Each structure stands twice: as structure tokens, then as C-alpha cells.
Amino acid sequence: MRRLLRLLKWLLAAAVLLALAYQLWIFGHLLWWTKFNPDETRFMSLRLSELRERQPDAQLRRQWVPYERISVHLKRAVIAAEDDGFVDHEGFDWEGIQKAMEKNRKKGRAVAGGSTISQQLAKNLFLSPSRSYVRKGQEAAITFMMEAVMDKRRILEIYLNVVEWGDGVFGAEAAAQRYYRVSAAKLGPDQAARLAVMLPNPRKYEKTFGPRLAAHASRVAARMHYSQVP
């Protein structure tokens, strides 16, 4: 019995050490990315694997562009559509989370997430699209670390360069070229609003951009001029 207890204690200690090592690995990457750009995200790796199951030589469409070469209209539209309090909160929109939980309770299923841009970036960089309490907990831990070492401008710059905008399409430059044949710097207000409302489900909306989504884009275009950008 004592041997079993010692073994269990050893296994527990090993699990704790592994978990701490993983958090340190993540923190190290976040520190590196304060100055250097990510080469690839977890989401990119997953999507590329899916694409290559259908087409072995498939490649992702992506091109990093600095913050200054991304249209201010797109910055405002994304903040208006995804996280209106981005510049003010510390990674979490508690009011938005509460509203999402209430909406999910009424619907009886998960239909809203309440995730901020920082939380979405944490998920894109390190995690998977799956939904679980463990994943949400890890997402929260990464968000806390990210907000501690990066300013809002850097968070938004990375987000706009790595977020998914269609099947194999990642980042503002690739999206602008894919949908409008212009650079990310040249996107106008209406184009930016349409791109912003695609973010919750870009692989679906690139195929079916219906009247409801168009109306949502119009609402975003009308209010995005009030959005604060870092």
C-alpha cells in the first residue's frame, strides 16, 4: 500500500512538473513574439494537415505585413465586430462572457463564446478549435500571460496576421488579396466590415455570405468609426 501511495505521489509530482514546463514553454514563446513574428500557429498547422489530406501539395495563403500596412478600417471593423472593449480590458470581457453564458443557457447549447481578441489569439497560437473546459482554462492562462508581456498594439498586429479568413487563408493581407485583390493597406470601410463579420466562421462564410451576414456587416460599418484602436 505504501509503495502504491509513493508511486501515486511521484506520478502526481511528475504531472505537475510537466504542466509547469508546458506553461513555461508557452511563456517563452510569448516573450519571443513580443519582438519577433510567429512562423506558424497551431491553427495553421491543423488546417494545413486537413488541406493536404485532400491535396498533398497544398499550401496556406499567408503573408505577414506590419501593423502600419494594415488598413485602419480593418482594425476598427474587427474591434467593432469582435471585441469593442479591446483597448480597455485586460484580456477578458466579463460582461460579454456573462451575456454569452446566459444566451447559451437559454438556447440549451453553446451558441456564443464571449471571447476577446486576446483570447482568440491565444487559441489560434497554441490550441485547437475543440470546445472543453480544459481548453478554455488553458486559453485563459495563455491570455493572462499574453496581456502581461504584450501591449495591445502587438496583440492586434499578431491577431490580424494569423487569424483564419477562409479555407487555407490566414491573415489580413491574404484575405484582402483573396476577396478584393488589393493589399491589406488599401481596404475600404465596407470591405473591412465584410471581412470582420466573417471571423466567427470564415470557412463557412466565404461560401455563403447571405443577407443576414450582409446586414451585420452594415451595422459594423456604421459603428466601427467609434472603435478605439491601439
C-alpha positions in Angstrom: 0.0 0.0 0.0 2.8 2.4 0.9 4.5 1.6 -2.4 1.3 2.4 -4.2 1.0 5.8 -2.4 4.6 6.7 -3.1 4.0 5.8 -6.8 0.9 8.0 -6.9 2.7 10.9 -5.3 5.6 10.5 -7.8 3.1 10.5 -10.7 1.3 13.5 -9.4 4.6 15.4 -8.9 5.7 14.4 -12.4 2.3 15.6 -13.9 2.6 19.0 -12.0 6.2 19.4 -13.3 5.2 18.6 -16.9 2.3 21.1 -16.6 4.6 23.8 -15.3 7.1 23.1 -18.0 4.4 23.5 -20.7 3.4 26.8 -19.2 7.0 28.0 -19.2 7.3 26.8 -22.9 4.3 28.9 -23.8 5.5 31.9 -21.8 8.9 31.7 -23.6 7.2 31.8 -27.0 5.1 34.8 -26.0 8.2 36.6 -24.8 9.9 35.8 -28.1 6.9 37.0 -30.1 7.0 40.5 -28.4 9.9 41.2 -30.8 9.7 38.5 -33.5 6.8 37.3 -35.6 5.3 33.8 -35.3 6.3 31.5 -38.1 3.2 29.3 -37.7 0.3 28.8 -35.4 -1.4 25.7 -34.1 -4.5 26.6 -36.2 -2.3 26.9 -39.3 -0.7 23.5 -38.7 -4.1 21.8 -38.2 -5.7 23.4 -41.3 -2.6 22.6 -43.5 -2.9 18.9 -42.4 -6.6 18.9 -43.3 -5.9 20.5 -46.7 -3.1 18.0 -47.5 -5.4 15.1 -46.9 -7.3 16.4 -50.0 -4.4 17.8 -51.9 -0.9 16.6 -50.8 0.9 19.7 -52.2 -1.5 22.3 -50.7 -0.1 25.4 -49.2 -1.6 28.1 -46.9 -2.2 31.6 -48.2 -0.5 34.0 -45.8 1.8 36.9 -45.8 2.9 38.9 -42.8 2.5 42.7 -43.0 3.5 45.2 -40.3 0.8 47.0 -38.3 1.3 50.2 -40.3 0.5 48.4 -43.5 -2.9 47.2 -42.4 -5.9 49.5 -43.1 -7.2 51.4 -40.1 -10.7 50.5 -41.4 -9.9 46.8 -40.9 -8.6 47.4 -37.4 -11.7 49.4 -36.4 -14.0 46.9 -38.1 -12.5 43.8 -36.3 -12.6 45.6 -32.9 -16.2 46.6 -33.5 -17.3 43.2 -34.6 -15.3 41.0 -32.2 -14.2 43.0 -29.1 -15.4 46.6 -28.7 -13.7 47.0 -25.4 -10.3 45.6 -26.6 -8.2 48.6 -25.7 -9.7 48.9 -22.2 -9.9 45.4 -20.8 -7.0 43.2 -19.6 -7.8 40.2 -21.8 -11.3 39.3 -20.6 -14.7 40.9 -21.2 -16.5 39.7 -18.1 -19.8 41.3 -19.2 -19.6 39.7 -22.6 -18.8 36.3 -21.0 -21.8 36.6 -18.7 -24.1 37.5 -21.7 -22.7 34.6 -23.7 -23.4 32.2 -20.8 -26.9 33.5 -20.4 -27.5 33.1 -24.2 -26.1 29.6 -24.2 -28.3 28.7 -21.2 -31.5 29.9 -23.0 -30.6 28.0 -26.1 -29.6 24.9 -24.3 -26.3 24.7 -26.2 -23.1 26.6 -26.9 -24.1 29.3 -29.5 -22.0 32.2 -28.1 -18.5 32.4 -26.7 -17.8 35.9 -25.5 -14.1 35.5 -26.3 -12.0 38.7 -26.7 -9.4 39.2 -29.4 -6.7 38.3 -26.9 -8.5 35.0 -26.1 -9.0 34.2 -29.7 -5.3 34.9 -30.4 -4.3 32.6 -27.5 -6.4 29.8 -29.0 -5.1 30.4 -32.5 -1.5 30.4 -31.5 -1.4 27.3 -29.2 -4.7 25.4 -29.1 -7.3 23.6 -31.2 -10.9 24.5 -32.3 -12.3 21.9 -29.9 -14.5 23.0 -27.0 -13.9 21.8 -23.5 -13.4 23.3 -20.0 -9.8 22.2 -20.0 -9.1 24.1 -23.3 -10.9 27.2 -22.0 -8.9 27.1 -18.9 -5.6 26.8 -20.8 -6.8 29.6 -23.1 -7.4 31.8 -20.1 -3.9 31.1 -18.7 -2.3 32.0 -22.1 -4.4 35.1 -22.3 -3.2 36.2 -18.9 0.4 35.7 -19.8 0.0 37.4 -23.2 -1.6 40.5 -21.7 1.3 40.6 -19.2 4.1 40.7 -21.8 2.5 42.3 -24.9 0.8 45.7 -25.4 -2.5 46.0 -27.3 -0.9 47.1 -30.5 1.3 44.0 -30.7 -1.6 41.7 -29.8 -3.7 43.2 -32.6 -0.8 43.1 -35.1 -0.3 39.4 -34.5 -4.0 38.6 -34.5 -4.6 40.4 -37.8 -1.7 38.5 -39.4 -2.5 35.0 -38.2 -6.3 34.8 -37.8 -8.2 32.4 -40.2 -10.1 34.1 -43.0 -11.1 31.2 -45.2 -10.1 27.7 -46.3 -6.3 27.9 -46.1 -6.4 31.8 -45.9 -4.7 33.4 -42.9 -4.1 37.0 -42.1 -5.3 40.3 -43.4 -3.0 40.5 -46.4 -4.0 37.1 -47.8 -7.7 37.9 -47.1 -7.5 41.2 -48.8 -5.9 39.7 -51.9 -8.2 36.7 -51.9 -11.5 38.5 -51.7 -10.8 42.0 -53.1 -7.5 41.8 -55.0 -6.0 44.6 -53.0 -3.4 44.9 -50.3 -4.5 45.0 -46.6 -3.4 48.7 -46.6 -6.0 49.5 -49.3 -9.1 48.0 -47.7 -12.0 50.4 -47.6 -14.6 50.6 -44.8 -17.2 48.4 -46.4 -14.7 45.8 -47.4 -13.2 45.8 -43.9 -16.6 45.4 -42.3 -17.4 42.4 -44.6 -14.1 40.7 -43.7 -14.6 41.4 -40.0 -18.0 39.7 -39.8 -16.6 36.5 -41.4 -14.3 35.9 -38.5 -16.6 33.7 -36.3 -16.8 31.1 -39.1 -14.7 32.1 -42.1 -14.7 28.8 -44.0 -18.5 28.8 -44.0 -18.9 32.5 -44.8 -16.5 32.5 -47.7 -19.0 30.2 -49.5 -22.3 31.7 -48.2 -22.3 35.4 -47.4 -26.1 35.7 -47.1 -28.4 38.7 -46.4 -28.2 38.2 -42.6 -24.4 38.5 -42.6 -24.6 41.4 -45.1 -26.9 43.2 -42.6 -24.5 42.5 -39.8 -21.6 44.0 -41.9 -23.7 47.1 -42.5 -24.2 47.5 -38.7 -20.5 47.1 -38.1 -19.6 49.6 -40.8 -22.0 52.1 -39.2 -20.4 51.9 -35.7 -16.8 51.0 -36.4 -15.7 54.6 -36.6 -16.3 54.9 -32.9 -14.0 51.9 -32.1 -10.7 52.7 -30.4 -7.6 51.2 -32.0 -4.2 50.9 -30.2 
